Structure formats: C-alpha cells, structure tokens
Amino acid sequence: MTCEPPAALELDDECRLMLALARENELFATIREHRGTELALQKQLRTRYAPEVVSAALAMHELQLKARTKFSRADRMWFDRRGLEQATPELVARHKAKRFTGDVDDFCCGIGADALSLAERQRVTAIDLRPAACLRTWWNAEVYGVRHNLRVECADVRATSNSGRLIHIDPDRRAAGGKKTVRIEESEPGLEFLRELIATRPGGAIKLSPAANFTGKFPSAEIEVISLQGECKEATIWFGSLGNPGVWRATALPSGETLSGNPLDSRAEITAPRRYVFDPDPAIVRAGLIDRLAEQLRLSRLDDAEEYLTGDEPVESPFVRSFEVLDVVPYHDKALRAYFRGSPFGRLEIKCRHIAVPIEKLWAKLPLPGDAPGVLIVARVAGKSQALICRRVKTT
C-alpha cells in the first residue's frame, strides 16, 4: 500500500504515528503470526520498536479483528476505536450508495466507510475536521480500489461552502463529553445544521442512530430504518431529490427486502394466538410498520401494545422469525413449572418485548427434563401476560 498522505493534508501527531506504522509491514506480520501471550509479544516487539509504535500496532490489530464483522477487507484497513464503533457496515453503506447519482460530499467521513461505497459509483469529496480521519479514509480508499474517485479535505463541515452536490453526513454522536447520545440536538453538528442542509442541498442522506429522537424532526423527508442480520443498524433521513416526503421505510439486509408506507394508514386485527407466532425484524418495529407488515402477510396482532404477530400458516419473509405455538399457559411460576415438568424440552430460549422477565431467575426455576429445544415467548395477549410455548420454524 502507498503510505503517503494526500496532498495538502496538514499532519498532526496522530498522523505522524500512523505514517510510522504504515512503514512497518514486518511489525504487523509479527503480530499476526504470534501464537504466545500478549505480554511475551510486547516484550519481543519492544526490543526493536518504540513503545508508542508497539502500543499503536497492537491496538490497530485488535481493531482489525473486530472490524471483520463490518468489512470484507478489514485486515488491511485503518481504524481508530471511535471511528470503528460509528462506522457504517459495508453492506449497509453499499445499500445506501445505490440511491446516489452524481458527485457527493461525505461530511464527517470518519474512517471512510460510506465514502468508500459511494466512490464505487461516483466521485466523492470526503470531509472531516480531524487530519487522522482524512488519512484513514485516504488509505482505506486504496484498500478498496476507489481512490481515483475520492479526494479528502480536512475542514469543519459547518464552515464548508455549498458545493451544490448531493450530501451524505454522519454527525458525531459522541460529541457531548465523549458519551454516546441519541439526541440529535447533542450531536455534532446538531439539528439546526442538519435542517439547513435539507433546505440548501439538492438532496442527500443523514445517518442517525436507530435509537435517535428523529420522529417529527424532519417532516419533509423519508425515514428508512435499516437492519443487518436481524440487528437494527441505522436510521437514514433521505431528503430532496433522494427522498419520498412523509414515507417510512424498513429495509432488511442482506436480502434487501424493503417495506414502506405511512404507519397511520394500516390497522391490524387483534386475535388470540393462532398456530404460528412471528417476531418482526427490529427495522419494522422502529419504523412503526407493524400493522403494514401484518396487512401484507395477512397476519394479526396479539395486542395493541405488543409487536408479535400471529397467523394460521407459516410465512416466508426476511422481516419475521417464525415460531410454531404448542401451548399457551398463564404467565406465573406455578403454571410454568407444572407445564415444563412434563415437557420434552431440555434447552429453552426465553423471549419478551414489553414484559419485564427475569430471564436468569426464570430459567433456574423451570424443570427441563428432556433434550428438545424450545422457546418461551412472554407476551401481552388481549391485555394479559401469557406464556406461549413454541418451537422455532426452520426457514429455507
């Protein structure tokens, strides 16, 4: 890898340490091949390298290992801990990049996760206040072979002139004293600046935590909640030419299945548990599209205050996990112990959403004399707490 910094980037101490690391290929090879204790490895390395170089290399190796769940080329990428924690997973970034056509400004680029996917399709200017972030983005762009489509700029995005290009921005959610926040007003830049982007740019995307307080904040935008492998990853605020005003959308990756609508336009029937119960994807839940999904899959709900769905037939959808209902008993210790004493179960998964269940204590109380796997779902059914005894349905 070419370890030179981009032209005109003013290097700080963190950048200079990164440059020192980048020139020590043998150091990283030694770390990867070592099979002993970390203490022994540190002693070995410190006979040849400065202590700060050794510490930085070991930290980088640890981050590269952690990053494998997010990036296909993590072993060659450059990270810092905060940047990796906030980085968009590769599959999510590529999903978002498909909407963009034309040149893009990527504000608050971090380690460059979104910039890399955007640069696979169009020219990107990646901007961050920190020189080390710009350097990481620059080097990671070479790892993904997209440097020809990317330039980096070290600047405060709030002072950047309006280029008239599409925009992607990932506000820093740890700006308030280093603690993670879900309040958009406490991010950096904050809500006022984000609204200004919506008013002045032709279109773009604002990346937010799925737990952020975005409801009602962007009335002219589309809100897409994205999950990956059943875990909610982000809420994307699409605006201008890239958004559909007033639409809420849930997308499940890696399938790419998407469901959109207005949460107030659908109303599912409430029924008792039927033969199957379905646990909806968290993107559906956060986007408020439970009733819309029930309508599409011809399912009903167990309760207005419960997201679990139910139906008479199994369904195939990336938006639900399916369970066959074997029995329904009252949710109290005596009834549960009596049921499980004669059950075939030896392993039990306990699930709940809105009812506080002391899972570890409940496990300890229940006799499990068999060897079959089972599922206990504690849910509200017509206003009452019930225990649904189930088994998972395997999907193709």
C-alpha positions in Angstrom: 0.0 0.0 0.0 1.2 3.5 -0.8 1.7 5.0 2.7 2.0 8.6 1.7 -0.6 11.2 2.9 -2.8 13.1 0.4 -1.5 16.4 -0.9 -2.1 19.4 1.3 -3.1 17.4 4.4 -1.5 19.1 7.4 -0.2 16.2 9.6 -0.7 16.2 13.3 1.0 13.8 15.8 -1.6 11.1 15.3 -1.0 11.2 11.5 2.8 11.0 12.0 2.3 7.9 14.2 0.1 6.3 11.5 2.8 7.0 8.9 5.4 5.3 11.2 3.1 2.3 11.5 2.4 2.1 7.8 6.1 1.7 7.0 6.5 -1.2 9.4 5.0 -4.2 7.4 7.2 -6.6 9.3 5.8 -5.4 12.6 2.2 -6.3 11.7 3.3 -9.6 10.2 5.0 -10.5 13.5 1.8 -9.6 15.4 -0.4 -11.7 13.1 1.9 -14.8 13.3 2.4 -14.7 17.0 0.9 -17.5 19.0 2.0 -16.8 22.5 0.8 -14.4 25.2 0.4 -10.7 24.5 2.9 -9.9 27.3 5.5 -12.0 25.5 4.7 -10.4 22.2 5.1 -6.9 23.7 8.5 -7.8 25.2 9.6 -9.2 21.9 8.4 -6.1 19.9 9.8 -3.5 22.3 13.3 -4.8 21.7 13.0 -3.5 18.1 10.4 -0.7 18.1 9.5 2.3 20.2 6.9 1.7 22.9 4.3 4.0 21.3 4.7 2.3 18.0 4.2 -1.1 19.6 1.1 0.0 21.5 -0.4 1.6 18.4 0.2 -1.5 16.3 -1.3 -3.9 18.8 -4.4 -1.6 19.1 -4.7 -1.5 15.4 -4.5 -5.3 15.1 -7.3 -5.6 17.7 -9.5 -3.2 15.8 -8.9 -5.0 12.5 -10.0 -8.3 14.1 -13.2 -6.6 15.5 -13.9 -5.0 12.1 -14.2 -8.3 10.3 -17.9 -8.3 11.2 -18.3 -5.0 9.3 -15.8 -5.0 6.5 -14.7 -7.7 4.0 -11.2 -6.2 3.8 -10.8 -5.3 7.5 -7.4 -6.9 7.8 -5.9 -4.2 5.6 -7.9 -1.2 6.7 -7.1 1.6 9.2 -9.2 2.3 12.2 -9.4 4.1 15.4 -11.7 2.8 18.2 -14.3 5.6 18.0 -14.3 5.6 14.2 -14.9 1.8 14.0 -17.7 1.9 16.5 -19.6 4.6 14.5 -18.6 3.2 11.0 -21.4 2.1 8.7 -21.1 -1.7 8.0 -20.1 -2.3 4.4 -23.4 -3.9 3.3 -25.4 -1.0 4.8 -23.1 1.6 3.1 -23.4 -0.2 -0.3 -27.2 -0.3 0.1 -27.4 3.4 0.7 -24.9 4.3 -2.1 -27.3 2.8 -4.7 -29.6 5.9 -4.3 -26.9 8.4 -5.2 -26.2 9.5 -8.7 -23.7 12.3 -9.3 -21.0 13.9 -7.3 -21.3 13.6 -3.5 -19.9 15.4 -0.4 -19.4 13.0 2.5 -19.4 15.1 5.7 -17.9 13.7 8.9 -16.3 10.8 6.9 -14.6 9.1 9.9 -12.7 6.1 8.7 -14.4 6.4 5.3 -17.0 3.6 5.4 -19.7 5.5 3.5 -17.2 7.3 1.3 -15.8 4.0 0.1 -19.1 2.7 -1.1 -20.1 6.0 -2.6 -16.8 6.1 -4.5 -17.5 2.8 -6.1 -20.3 4.6 -8.1 -19.4 8.3 -8.3 -16.9 11.0 -7.4 -16.8 11.8 -3.7 -15.3 14.5 -1.6 -14.8 13.2 2.0 -14.5 15.9 4.6 -13.6 15.6 8.3 -12.3 18.0 10.9 -9.6 15.6 12.0 -6.5 15.0 9.9 -6.1 11.4 11.0 -9.7 10.7 9.9 -8.9 12.1 6.4 -5.7 10.0 6.3 -7.6 6.8 7.3 -10.2 7.5 4.6 -7.5 8.0 2.0 -5.7 4.8 2.9 -8.9 2.8 3.1 -9.9 4.1 -0.3 -6.7 2.4 -1.7 -7.6 -0.9 0.0 -11.0 -0.8 -1.8 -9.5 0.4 -5.1 -11.6 3.6 -5.2 -9.0 6.3 -4.6 -9.4 7.5 -8.2 -12.9 8.6 -7.4 -12.2 10.2 -4.0 -10.5 13.2 -2.6 -10.2 14.2 1.1 -10.4 17.6 2.7 -9.7 18.4 6.3 -12.2 21.1 7.3 -15.1 22.0 9.7 -18.1 21.0 7.7 -20.1 23.9 9.2 -17.7 26.3 7.5 -17.7 24.5 4.1 -19.3 26.4 1.3 -22.3 24.9 -0.5 -21.0 23.0 -3.5 -24.4 22.2 -4.8 -23.6 18.5 -4.7 -25.6 15.7 -3.1 -24.6 15.1 0.5 -24.1 12.3 3.0 -23.5 13.2 6.6 -22.8 11.1 9.7 -23.0 13.5 12.7 -20.7 12.6 15.6 -22.9 11.0 18.3 -20.2 11.2 21.0 -19.6 15.0 20.8 -21.2 15.7 24.2 -18.3 15.0 26.5 -17.4 11.8 24.7 -20.6 10.0 25.8 -22.8 8.4 23.2 -26.1 10.3 22.8 -29.3 9.6 20.9 -30.4 13.2 21.0 -29.8 14.8 17.6 -29.6 18.2 19.3 -26.5 17.0 21.2 -24.7 15.5 18.1 -22.0 17.4 16.2 -23.1 19.1 14.0 -26.6 19.4 15.5 -30.2 19.6 14.4 -30.1 23.2 13.2 -27.2 22.5 10.8 -28.9 19.3 9.5 -32.1 21.2 8.8 -30.0 23.8 7.0 -28.5 21.1 4.7 -32.0 19.9 3.9 -33.0 23.4 2.9 -30.0 24.2 0.8 -28.7 21.0 -0.8 -30.4 19.3 -3.8 -30.7 16.0 -1.9 -28.9 13.6 0.4 -28.9 11.4 3.4 -28.4 12.0 7.1 -27.2 8.9 9.0 -28.6 8.6 12.6 -28.7 6.0 15.3 -31.9 4.0 15.1 -32.5 5.0 18.7 -32.2 8.7 17.9 -35.1 11.1 18.6 -35.8 11.7 14.9 -39.6 11.3 14.9 -41.2 14.6 13.9 -37.8 16.3 13.3 -37.7 16.1 9.5 -41.3 16.3 8.2 -40.3 16.8 4.6 -38.0 13.7 4.5 -38.2 10.0 4.1 -37.1 7.9 7.0 -35.5 4.5 6.3 -34.6 2.2 9.2 -32.1 -0.4 8.2 -31.3 -3.8 9.8 -28.5 -6.2 9.1 -28.8 -9.9 10.1 -31.7 -9.0 12.3 -30.0 -6.1 14.2 -31.0 -2.5 13.7 -28.1 -0.5 12.4 -29.2 3.0 11.4 -32.0 5.3 10.5 -31.3 7.2 7.3 -33.0 10.5 6.7 -33.4 10.9 2.9 -34.3 14.3 1.6 -34.6 16.4 -1.5 -34.2 14.5 -4.8 -33.3 11.3 -2.9 -36.3 11.1 -0.6 -40.0 10.5 -0.7 -41.6 13.0 1.8 -43.5 11.5 4.6 -42.6 7.9 3.8 -41.4 5.5 6.5 -39.4 2.5 5.2 -37.9 -0.6 6.8 -35.1 -2.5 5.0 -33.7 -5.9 6.0 -30.2 -6.7 4.8 -28.6 -8.7 3.4 -31.8 -9.7 1.5 -32.6 -6.1 0.6 -36.3 -6.6 1.2 -38.0 -3.3 1.9 -41.4 -2.2 3.1 -42.7 1.3 3.1 -45.8 3.3 4.0 -47.4 5.6 6.5 -47.7 4.0 9.9 -51.1 5.5 10.3 -52.6 4.0 7.2 -52.8 0.4 8.4 -54.6 -1.2 11.3 -54.1 -4.9 12.0 -56.8 -7.2 13.6 -56.2 -8.3 17.2 -56.7 -12.0 17.8 -55.7 -14.8 20.2 -52.6 -16.7 19.4 -53.0 -18.9 16.3 -50.9 -21.8 15.2 -47.8 -19.6 14.5 -46.3 -16.5 16.1 -43.9 -14.2 14.3 -41.2 -12.0 15.8 -40.8 -8.9 13.5 -37.5 -7.5 12.4 -36.4 -4.5 14.5 -36.4 -2.2 11.5 -40.1 -2.9 11.1 -40.7 -2.1 14.7 -38.6 1.1 14.7 -40.2 2.3 11.5 -43.7 1.8 13.0 -44.7 -0.6 10.2 -46.0 -3.5 12.3 -49.6 -3.1 11.1 -48.4 -2.6 7.5 -46.4 -5.8 7.7 -49.4 -7.6 9.2 -51.5 -6.4 6.4 -49.0 -7.5 3.7 -48.5 -11.0 5.3 -52.2 -11.4 6.3 -51.4 -11.7 9.9 -52.9 -10.3 13.1 -51.5 -8.9 16.3 -51.7 -10.3 19.8 -52.3 -6.9 21.4 -52.1 -3.2 20.6 -49.1 -2.9 22.9 -47.3 -6.0 21.5 -45.3 -6.3 18.3 -45.6 -10.1 18.0 -47.8 -11.2 15.0 -49.8 -14.4 14.6 -51.3 -16.5 11.9 -52.6 -19.9 10.8 -50.0 -20.6 8.2 -46.2 -20.3 8.1 -44.8 -17.3 6.1 -41.5 -16.8 4.3 -40.2 -13.3 4.9 -36.9 -11.7 5.9 -39.0 -9.4 8.1 -40.1 -12.2 10.6 -38.7 -15.1 12.6 -41.3 -17.8 12.9 -42.4 -20.0 15.8 -45.0 -22.7 16.0 -47.2 -22.4 19.0 -47.5 -25.6 21.0 -49.4 -24.3 24.0 -50.4 -21.1 25.9 -50.3 -21.0 29.7 -50.7 -18.2 32.2 -47.5 -16.4 32.9 -46.9 -17.3 36.6 -44.4 -19.6 38.2 -46.8 -22.3 39.3 -48.3 -22.8 35.8 -45.0 -22.7 34.1 -43.3 -25.2 36.4 -46.3 -27.6 36.1 -46.1 -27.4 32.3 -42.4 -27.8 31.9 -42.2 -30.7 34.4 -43.8 -32.9 31.8 -42.3 -31.3 28.7 -39.8 -32.7 26.2 -37.6 -29.7 26.5 -34.0 -29.7 27.7 -33.0 -26.3 26.3 -35.2 -23.2 26.4 -34.9 -19.8 24.8 -36.9 -17.1 26.5 -38.1 -14.1 24.6 -40.0 -11.0 25.6 -40.5 -7.4 24.4 -42.6 -5.3 26.7 -43.0 -7.5 29.8 -40.1 -7.4 32.2 -39.0 -11.0 32.6 -36.2 -12.0 35.0 -34.8 -14.5 32.4 -31.9 -16.0 34.5 -34.2 -16.5 37.6 -36.9 -18.0 35.4 -34.5 -20.4 33.8 -33.4 -21.6 37.3 -37.0 -22.2 38.3 -38.1 -24.3 35.3 -37.6 -28.1 35.2 -36.4 -29.1 31.8 -36.3 -32.9 31.8 -35.9 -33.6 28.1 -33.4 -32.8 25.4 -35.5 -31.0 22.7 -35.0 -27.2 22.1 -38.0 -25.0 22.9 -38.9 -21.3 23.0 -40.9 -19.5 25.7 -42.4 -16.2 24.5 -43.8 -14.0 27.2 -46.2 -11.5 25.6 -49.4 -9.5 26.1 -52.4 -11.2 24.8 -55.6 -9.1 24.9 -54.2 -7.1 27.8 -53.0 -10.1 29.8 -49.5 -11.6 30.3 -49.3 -15.0 28.7 -46.6 -17.6 28.1 -46.5 -19.0 24.6 -44.7 -22.4 24.4 -43.2 -22.6 21.0 -40.6 -24.2 18.8 -38.6 -22.4 16.1 -39.7 -23.0 12.5 -36.8 -23.6 10.1 -36.9 -21.4 7.0 -35.4 -22.1 3.7 
